[in-house]
Amino acid sequence: MTHPRLSLNQATIKYADLATALNVTRDAGYTSIGTWREPVQEVGLARAIELVKASELRVSSHCRGGFFTVPEGGVRRASIDDNRVAIDETAALAAAGAPGSRAALVLVAGGLPDGSRDLAGARERVGDALAELVEHATASGVQLAIEPLHPMYASDRAVVSTLGQALDIAERFPADAVGVVVDTFHVWWDPQLLSQVARAGASGRIANYQVCDWATPLPADVLLARHYPGDGVIDFASITRAVNDAGYAGDIEVEIFNQVVWDTDAAEAAARTATAFDAAVAPYLTGQLHDLEVS
């Protein structure tokens, strides 16, 4: 068995379809997985529910919704509608997962609209979109989880760059409806990180804790710059202790975007992930399986 709080985010074994990803995760001794929308949609939600239920794995999150930054119009309406579908998927998969599954939909804000330099306006539209979605999320029992991304992605992927910015938006809404993701890759550099983690915990807004490492030089495609925990420069001790102290007791996902990892056999990548987690993250955890929060 792997560490009881370790979850394998499906992005780490990107080339595995949903059935394979579930089997690999279970066979490697994991008890939890973070799912992605594209593999779920490939088989259809009904079949995905059957597969998740049969796997007896917890679902730690569903990824991803968001991309809210374009001005009002057809593209924005389509995005809002698609996020409602994502909320429904999240609720259904969490219900199909083993006890302890979290109905958390990870949100990536979206980058600057084409031709725009209005960063503040784009960020405000993220809050406006959440205001449209929060009622449906609440009724579905889903927590919308804003994930701040490293500032190098602000132009094309996420105008929300710090945990503080994510909380500024999230705190407009009830905590059970809108929370945040603490992803070490994206926030490790922030001098206000530890205080913002405490702030998130004080209001019960940590929806997910994701870990992977940062190492330079970055690849040409900076989206694929993530590494196994322990293979880079991130201080997992201080961040993990802060998340623990903030009251988060749920699953911890390893989410890696890296071409070398993707080209590795999925079972080998799952095993390597567990080994890396045990060495770099697990020593700083205090919660055990029976401490897991249930959503």
C-alpha positions as CSV (number, residue, x, y, z in Angstrom):
1,M,0.0,0.0,0.0
2,T,1.1,3.6,-0.6
3,H,0.8,6.3,1.9
4,P,-2.9,6.5,2.9
5,R,-3.2,10.2,1.9
6,L,-1.4,9.9,-1.5
7,S,-3.5,10.3,-4.6
8,L,-2.3,9.8,-8.1
9,N,-3.5,12.7,-10.3
10,Q,-4.4,11.2,-13.7
11,A,-2.3,13.8,-15.5
12,T,0.8,12.0,-14.2
13,I,-0.1,9.0,-16.3
14,K,-1.6,11.1,-19.1
15,Y,-1.6,8.5,-21.9
16,A,-3.6,5.9,-19.9
17,D,-7.3,5.9,-20.6
18,L,-9.7,6.0,-17.6
19,A,-10.0,2.2,-17.1
20,T,-6.2,1.7,-17.4
21,A,-5.5,4.7,-15.1
22,L,-7.9,3.3,-12.4
23,N,-6.4,-0.2,-12.6
24,V,-2.8,1.1,-12.5
25,T,-3.6,3.3,-9.6
26,R,-5.3,0.6,-7.6
27,D,-2.7,-2.1,-8.5
28,A,0.1,0.2,-7.3
29,G,-1.5,0.3,-3.9
30,Y,-3.1,3.7,-4.1
31,T,-6.5,4.3,-2.5
32,S,-7.2,7.6,-4.3
33,I,-7.1,9.2,-7.8
34,G,-7.6,12.7,-9.2
35,T,-9.7,12.4,-12.4
36,W,-9.6,14.5,-15.6
37,R,-12.5,15.5,-17.8
38,E,-11.2,14.3,-21.1
39,P,-10.7,10.6,-20.2
40,V,-14.1,10.7,-18.5
41,Q,-15.8,12.1,-21.6
42,E,-14.1,9.6,-23.9
43,V,-16.0,6.8,-22.2
44,G,-19.1,8.8,-21.2
45,L,-20.1,9.8,-17.7
46,A,-22.3,6.7,-17.1
47,R,-19.4,4.3,-17.9
48,A,-17.0,6.4,-16.0
49,I,-19.2,6.1,-12.9
50,E,-19.2,2.3,-13.3
51,L,-15.4,2.2,-13.6
52,V,-14.8,4.5,-10.6
53,K,-17.2,2.5,-8.5
54,A,-15.6,-0.8,-9.5
55,S,-12.2,0.5,-8.7
56,E,-13.1,1.2,-5.1
57,L,-10.8,4.3,-5.2
58,R,-11.5,7.6,-3.6
59,V,-11.8,10.6,-6.0
60,S,-9.7,13.4,-4.7
61,S,-10.7,16.0,-7.3
62,H,-11.9,16.4,-10.8
63,C,-10.0,18.6,-13.3
64,R,-10.7,20.9,-14.8
65,G,-13.2,23.8,-15.2
66,G,-12.6,27.5,-15.6
67,F,-11.3,29.6,-18.5
68,F,-13.6,32.5,-17.5
69,T,-11.7,35.6,-18.7
70,V,-13.2,36.4,-22.1
71,P,-15.7,39.2,-22.3
72,E,-19.5,38.6,-22.5
73,G,-20.6,36.8,-25.7
74,G,-21.0,33.4,-27.2
75,V,-17.6,32.0,-26.1
76,R,-18.2,33.1,-22.5
77,R,-21.7,31.6,-22.5
78,A,-20.3,28.3,-23.8
79,S,-17.7,28.3,-21.1
80,I,-20.2,28.9,-18.3
81,D,-22.4,26.1,-19.6
82,D,-19.5,23.7,-19.9
83,N,-18.6,24.5,-16.3
84,R,-22.1,23.5,-15.2
85,V,-21.5,20.2,-16.9
86,A,-18.2,19.8,-15.1
87,I,-19.9,20.4,-11.8
88,D,-22.4,17.6,-12.6
89,E,-19.5,15.3,-13.5
90,T,-17.7,16.1,-10.3
91,A,-20.7,15.4,-8.2
92,A,-21.3,12.1,-9.9
93,L,-17.7,10.8,-9.8
94,A,-17.4,11.8,-6.1
95,A,-20.6,9.9,-5.3
96,A,-19.2,6.9,-7.2
97,G,-15.9,6.9,-5.4
98,A,-15.1,5.2,-2.1
99,P,-15.9,7.0,1.2
100,G,-13.7,10.1,1.6
101,S,-14.1,11.2,-2.0
102,R,-14.0,15.0,-2.4
103,A,-16.5,16.7,-4.7
104,A,-13.9,19.4,-5.7
105,L,-13.8,20.8,-9.2
106,V,-10.4,22.3,-10.0
107,L,-10.7,25.6,-11.8
108,V,-8.0,27.3,-14.0
109,A,-9.0,30.9,-14.4
110,G,-7.9,31.5,-18.1
111,G,-5.4,33.9,-19.5
112,L,-5.7,37.3,-21.1
113,P,-8.2,37.5,-24.0
114,D,-6.7,37.9,-27.4
115,G,-5.5,41.4,-27.9
116,S,-6.1,42.4,-24.3
117,R,-3.7,43.9,-21.7
118,D,-6.3,44.3,-19.0
119,L,-5.1,41.9,-16.4
120,A,-7.4,43.3,-13.6
121,G,-10.5,43.2,-15.8
122,A,-9.8,39.6,-16.8
123,R,-9.4,38.6,-13.2
124,E,-12.6,40.3,-12.2
125,R,-14.5,38.3,-14.8
126,V,-13.3,35.1,-13.0
127,G,-15.3,36.3,-9.9
128,D,-18.3,37.2,-12.1
129,A,-18.3,33.7,-13.6
130,L,-18.2,32.1,-10.2
131,A,-21.2,34.2,-9.1
132,E,-23.1,32.5,-11.9
133,L,-22.0,29.0,-11.0
134,V,-22.1,29.0,-7.2
135,E,-25.8,28.2,-6.8
136,H,-25.4,25.2,-9.0
137,A,-22.3,24.1,-7.3
138,T,-23.9,24.4,-3.8
139,A,-27.0,22.5,-4.9
140,S,-24.7,19.7,-6.3
141,G,-22.5,19.5,-3.2
142,V,-19.5,20.5,-5.2
143,Q,-16.7,22.9,-4.0
144,L,-15.3,25.0,-6.8
145,A,-11.5,25.1,-6.3
146,I,-9.6,28.0,-7.7
147,E,-6.0,27.0,-8.6
148,P,-3.5,29.9,-8.8
149,L,-0.9,29.2,-11.5
150,H,2.7,30.4,-11.6
151,P,2.9,34.0,-13.1
152,M,4.6,32.7,-16.2
153,Y,1.2,31.3,-17.2
154,A,-0.7,34.6,-16.6
155,S,-0.9,35.6,-20.3
156,D,-2.3,32.4,-21.7
157,R,-3.6,30.1,-18.9
158,A,-4.4,31.8,-15.5
159,V,-4.6,35.5,-14.5
160,V,-4.9,34.3,-10.9
161,S,-1.2,33.9,-9.9
162,T,-1.0,33.8,-6.1
163,L,-2.9,32.1,-3.4
164,G,-3.8,35.5,-2.0
165,Q,-5.5,36.5,-5.3
166,A,-7.4,33.2,-5.4
167,L,-8.6,33.8,-1.8
168,D,-9.6,37.4,-2.6
169,I,-12.0,35.9,-5.2
170,A,-13.1,32.8,-3.2
171,E,-13.9,34.8,-0.1
172,R,-16.8,36.5,-1.9
173,F,-18.7,33.2,-1.6
174,P,-19.4,30.6,1.0
175,A,-16.4,28.3,1.8
176,D,-18.3,25.1,1.0
177,A,-19.0,26.5,-2.5
178,V,-15.6,28.0,-3.4
179,G,-12.2,27.1,-2.2
180,V,-8.6,27.0,-3.4
181,V,-6.0,24.6,-4.5
182,V,-2.5,24.7,-3.0
183,D,-0.2,23.4,-5.8
184,T,3.5,23.5,-4.8
185,F,4.7,23.9,-8.4
186,H,2.8,27.1,-8.8
187,V,3.1,28.8,-5.4
188,W,6.4,27.7,-3.8
189,W,8.1,31.0,-4.7
190,D,5.5,33.3,-3.1
191,P,6.9,35.2,0.0
192,Q,3.4,35.3,1.4
193,L,2.7,31.6,0.9
194,L,2.7,30.4,4.4
195,S,0.5,33.2,5.7
196,Q,-1.9,32.7,2.9
197,V,-2.1,29.0,3.5
198,A,-3.1,29.8,7.1
199,R,-5.6,32.3,5.8
200,A,-7.1,29.6,3.6
201,G,-7.3,27.1,6.4
202,A,-8.9,29.4,8.8
203,S,-12.0,29.7,6.6
204,G,-12.0,26.0,5.5
205,R,-11.1,26.8,1.9
206,I,-8.3,24.4,1.1
207,A,-10.0,22.1,-1.4
208,N,-6.9,20.2,-2.5
209,Y,-3.2,20.0,-1.9
210,Q,-1.1,19.1,-5.0
211,V,2.6,18.4,-5.0
212,C,5.4,18.2,-7.6
213,D,8.8,19.8,-7.9
214,W,10.4,22.7,-9.8
215,A,13.8,22.4,-11.4
216,T,15.7,24.4,-14.0
217,P,16.4,24.7,-16.8
218,L,12.8,24.8,-17.9
219,P,11.8,23.0,-21.1
220,A,10.8,24.8,-24.2
221,D,7.2,24.0,-23.4
222,V,7.0,25.4,-19.8
223,L,3.7,23.5,-19.3
224,L,5.8,20.4,-19.0
225,A,8.2,21.6,-16.4
226,R,7.0,19.6,-13.4
227,H,9.1,16.9,-11.7
228,Y,8.7,14.1,-9.1
229,P,8.8,15.5,-5.5
230,G,12.4,15.7,-4.4
231,D,13.9,16.2,-7.8
232,G,14.0,19.9,-7.6
233,V,14.2,22.9,-5.2
234,I,10.8,23.1,-3.5
235,D,10.8,23.0,0.3
236,F,8.0,20.4,0.9
237,A,8.7,20.4,4.6
238,S,7.6,24.0,5.3
239,I,4.7,23.9,2.8
240,T,3.3,20.5,3.9
241,R,3.5,21.5,7.6
242,A,1.7,24.7,6.8
243,V,-1.1,22.9,5.0
244,N,-1.3,20.4,7.9
245,D,-1.4,23.2,10.5
246,A,-4.1,24.9,8.4
247,G,-6.4,21.9,9.0
248,Y,-6.3,20.2,5.7
249,A,-6.6,16.4,6.2
250,G,-7.6,15.2,2.8
251,D,-5.8,13.4,0.0
252,I,-2.6,14.9,-1.4
253,E,-2.3,14.6,-5.2
254,V,0.9,14.2,-7.2
255,E,0.2,16.0,-10.5
256,I,3.1,15.9,-13.0
257,F,3.2,17.4,-16.5
258,N,6.5,16.1,-17.9
259,Q,7.1,14.4,-21.3
260,V,9.7,12.0,-19.9
261,V,7.2,10.9,-17.1
262,W,4.4,10.6,-19.7
263,D,6.6,8.4,-21.9
264,T,7.3,6.1,-18.9
265,D,5.2,3.0,-18.4
266,A,2.2,4.0,-16.3
267,A,2.8,1.4,-13.7
268,E,6.4,2.4,-13.4
269,A,5.5,6.1,-13.1
270,A,2.9,5.3,-10.4
271,A,5.5,3.4,-8.4
272,R,8.1,6.1,-8.8
273,T,5.6,8.7,-7.7
274,A,4.8,6.8,-4.5
275,T,8.5,6.4,-3.7
276,A,9.1,10.1,-4.3
277,F,6.2,11.1,-2.1
278,D,7.3,8.9,0.7
279,A,10.7,10.5,0.7
280,A,9.8,14.2,0.1
281,V,6.3,14.8,1.5
282,A,5.2,12.0,3.8
283,P,7.6,12.7,6.7
284,Y,5.9,16.1,7.2
285,L,2.4,14.7,7.5
286,T,0.5,14.0,10.7
287,G,-2.9,12.9,9.4
288,Q,-3.8,9.3,8.8
289,L,-6.5,7.6,6.8
290,H,-9.1,7.9,9.5
291,D,-8.5,11.7,9.6
292,L,-9.6,12.2,6.0
293,E,-12.3,14.8,5.5
294,V,-15.4,13.5,3.8
295,S,-17.3,15.7,1.3
